[in-house]
Amino acid sequence: MHAYNRTIGVVGGGTMGRGIVQLFAQAGHRVLCYDIAADAAQKAADFVIGLIRRSAEKGRITAAEAQASIGRIGVCEALSELAACDVVIEAVVEDLAVKIDLFRALENIMAESAILASNTSSLVISEIAAGCRRPERVAGLHFFNPVPLMKVAEVVPGARTSTATVESLGTLVAQAGHRAVVAADQPGFLVNHAGRGFYTEALRVLEEGVADVPEIDALLRAAAGFRMGPFELLDLTGLDVSGKVMTSIYEQFQHEPRFRPSSLVPPRIAAGLLGRKSGQGWYRYEGERKQEPVPLAAPPPRSGMRVWIDPAADEHAAIQGLARRSNAELCDAADGAELLIVQFWGQDATGYCVEHGLDARRCVAVDPLPGLSRHRTLMLTPVIMPETRDAAVALLAGDGAPVTVINDSPGFVVQRVLATIVNIAANIAQRGIASVLDIEDAVKLGLGYPHGPLAWGDRIGGSRVLAILQKIRARTGDPRYRPSPWLSRRAELGISLLTPDVARRP
Ligand SMILES: NC(=O)c1ccc[n+]([C@@H]2O[C@H](COP(=O)([O-])OP(=O)(O)OC[C@H]3O[C@@H](n4cnc5c(N)ncnc54)[C@H](O)[C@@H]3O)[C@@H](O)[C@H]2O)c1
């Protein structure tokens, strides 16, 4: 069977079904759409045809290409009309019983060689396949919304799926121009599993009163390079939808602490603070527009202040430059100084002061990640003197750069969120849920992160990420921060986190 010009059935003409129809029709396949609701398949086809026509009007494709793609789309009145399909992809309601019944019915009408794929996000593929006589031809084929633009799909073999089925689906996806990654039949597969750290750690930071919602979002955008902050993303997806995913992945992973959902979420769902769709979530919305908080002006600088900068600070020279700029008097010893500035990885300001015998009332910490030239985060101890805090903000903002002030937190905000993301990705690799290359590509394409998580860990430094996690764990006692053995071993050996294990057999 040639990979091109196959006949592909799509069951379910909703959000995902429509995207899948468009993708494969434009990739040169005959695509037949069926939906149980009257007229739904026709509406889906009309919708896709409209998109393809607009694409031609905008000059993205030629009129001839559009016409050919449109000509490949067909609508079925009955499931039995899918009998001649080589592959059927279901994108019906997320309900195990419905999907099992559907696959059973499909198996009775389709050829022995046909493949049955499910676009489920959260169900176990092996459970869907268990209802089939030939589970070896059943697999997950998980696309992301909007399908034509999100250029990655997860191929998920169930426990009995054949290698030929996986390879066939991988080829189909690749020839449609998407990156096919293979993910084990485990909760969240690859992308939704790797994406857990961003939300859960941001919620943890919020729970601990480290910073408020706009500050956490702004930090993760400006300092870490995420396109959207975690709370902005939760508002976009809808907290009811994301909340269910958080709980379901935690339950399916047998209460793994790394995925523990936040108690901040259920009351907000009950109150209807769902996000953009309900007009208010973590932010308020006027139509499509998000109401932005008004930034606070930096306090006025204080000339002649006696400042000590920890010689161990990563950016000692740059902080000295800022201090000179605001006419501070630089001190050689912490004792006589009015303001102490320190920098470190993984600890909190209080812990650092106590360990180094520094006065916590006069001490502030500056996050060395991502570096002063990109963003400045100032962390306070619980006993900082207000005038010292103000003087520190003024000094750091002396050249007009924005400064985010946070409360005491092991690993600031960006260090702990990134270390969590790297750790979860490392554990995905450790468990063999996906290959290193697939993890990296799927996270960039499916989650839009600026770097793959393991390469990101390498940029920060594997041993540094390990130290951050160990210190957060020591401070909080929370096992969610326990480092994955994949990360610990590579950090200890001083090798890249992208290094796969050597095959056990030659
Ligand atoms: N929406 C997303 O962002 C997204 C992303 C990835 C995966 N998914 C998964 O894709 C699947 C579909 O999601 P969606 O958002 O497109 O849903 P949707 O509600 O937009 O569409 C589902 C369609 O399936 C039809 N349907 C229901 N039962 C059927 C049956 N037995 N036979 C035929 N048609 C039936 C419905 O009439 C409806 O048109 C779900 O499994 C979902 O978890 C969704």
The ligand as an SDF file (V2000), in Angstrom:
LIG
                    3D

 44 48  0  0  0  0  0  0  0  0999 V2000
  -10.1680   20.1330   21.3940 N   0  0  0  0  0  0  0  0  0  0  0  0
   -8.8790   19.9290   21.5660 C   0  0  0  0  0  0  0  0  0  0  0  0
   -8.0820   20.8740   21.7610 O   0  0  0  0  0  0  0  0  0  0  0  0
   -8.3380   18.5250   21.5110 C   0  0  0  0  0  0  0  0  0  0  0  0
   -6.9550   18.3450   21.3210 C   0  0  0  0  0  0  0  0  0  0  0  0
   -6.4480   17.0380   21.1960 C   0  0  0  0  0  0  0  0  0  0  0  0
   -7.3090   15.9550   21.2830 C   0  0  0  0  0  0  0  0  0  0  0  0
   -8.6600   16.1770   21.4910 N   0  0  0  0  0  0  0  0  0  0  0  0
   -9.5040   14.9710   21.5410 C   0  0  0  0  0  0  0  0  0  0  0  0
  -10.1520   14.8510   20.2700 O   0  0  0  0  0  0  0  0  0  0  0  0
  -11.4500   14.2860   20.4250 C   0  0  0  0  0  0  0  0  0  0  0  0
  -12.4910   15.2270   19.8460 C   0  0  0  0  0  0  0  0  0  0  0  0
  -12.4020   16.4810   20.4840 O   0  0  0  0  0  0  0  0  0  0  0  0
  -13.0830   17.7800   19.8570 P   0  0  0  0  0  0  0  0  0  0  0  0
  -12.6090   18.9360   20.6740 O   0  0  0  0  0  0  0  0  0  0  0  0
  -12.9240   17.8000   18.4030 O   0  0  0  0  0  0  0  0  0  0  0  0
  -14.6390   17.4950   20.2190 O   0  0  0  0  0  0  0  0  0  0  0  0
  -15.9380   18.1870   19.6260 P   0  0  0  0  0  0  0  0  0  0  0  0
  -16.9540   18.1540   20.7000 O   0  0  0  0  0  0  0  0  0  0  0  0
  -15.6110   19.4980   18.9970 O   0  0  0  0  0  0  0  0  0  0  0  0
  -16.3930   17.1850   18.4500 O   0  0  0  0  0  0  0  0  0  0  0  0
  -16.7900   15.8720   18.6700 C   0  0  0  0  0  0  0  0  0  0  0  0
  -17.6710   15.4490   17.5100 C   0  0  0  0  0  0  0  0  0  0  0  0
  -17.8810   14.0490   17.5930 O   0  0  0  0  0  0  0  0  0  0  0  0
  -19.2240   13.7620   17.2800 C   0  0  0  0  0  0  0  0  0  0  0  0
  -19.5580   12.4590   17.8730 N   0  0  0  0  0  0  0  0  0  0  0  0
  -19.7850   12.1680   19.1670 C   0  0  0  0  0  0  0  0  0  0  0  0
  -19.9990   10.8510   19.3170 N   0  0  0  0  0  0  0  0  0  0  0  0
  -19.8900   10.2830   18.0830 C   0  0  0  0  0  0  0  0  0  0  0  0
  -19.9770    8.9670   17.5980 C   0  0  0  0  0  0  0  0  0  0  0  0
  -20.2290    7.9410   18.4130 N   0  0  0  0  0  0  0  0  0  0  0  0
  -19.8010    8.7660   16.2760 N   0  0  0  0  0  0  0  0  0  0  0  0
  -19.5500    9.7870   15.4510 C   0  0  0  0  0  0  0  0  0  0  0  0
  -19.4510   11.0690   15.8500 N   0  0  0  0  0  0  0  0  0  0  0  0
  -19.6130   11.3150   17.1580 C   0  0  0  0  0  0  0  0  0  0  0  0
  -20.0090   14.9110   17.8200 C   0  0  0  0  0  0  0  0  0  0  0  0
  -21.2710   15.0360   17.1820 O   0  0  0  0  0  0  0  0  0  0  0  0
  -19.0640   16.0900   17.5240 C   0  0  0  0  0  0  0  0  0  0  0  0
  -19.3370   16.6480   16.2510 O   0  0  0  0  0  0  0  0  0  0  0  0
  -11.6080   13.9960   21.9150 C   0  0  0  0  0  0  0  0  0  0  0  0
  -11.2170   12.6790   22.1620 O   0  0  0  0  0  0  0  0  0  0  0  0
  -10.6290   14.9720   22.5480 C   0  0  0  0  0  0  0  0  0  0  0  0
  -10.1690   14.5480   23.8050 O   0  0  0  0  0  0  0  0  0  0  0  0
   -9.1790   17.4160   21.5950 C   0  0  0  0  0  0  0  0  0  0  0  0
  1  2  1  0
  2  3  2  0
  2  4  1  0
  4  5  1  0
  4 44  2  0
  5  6  2  0
  6  7  1  0
  7  8  2  0
  8  9  1  0
  8 44  1  0
  9 10  1  0
  9 42  1  0
 10 11  1  0
 11 12  1  0
 11 40  1  0
 12 13  1  0
 13 14  1  0
 14 15  2  0
 14 16  1  0
 14 17  1  0
 17 18  1  0
 18 19  2  0
 18 20  1  0
 18 21  1  0
 21 22  1  0
 22 23  1  0
 23 24  1  0
 23 38  1  0
 24 25  1  0
 25 26  1  0
 25 36  1  0
 26 27  1  0
 26 35  1  0
 27 28  2  0
 28 29  1  0
 29 30  1  0
 29 35  2  0
 30 31  1  0
 30 32  2  0
 32 33  1  0
 33 34  2  0
 34 35  1  0
 36 37  1  0
 36 38  1  0
 38 39  1  0
 40 41  1  0
 40 42  1  0
 42 43  1  0
M  CHG  2   8   1  16  -1
M  END
$$$$
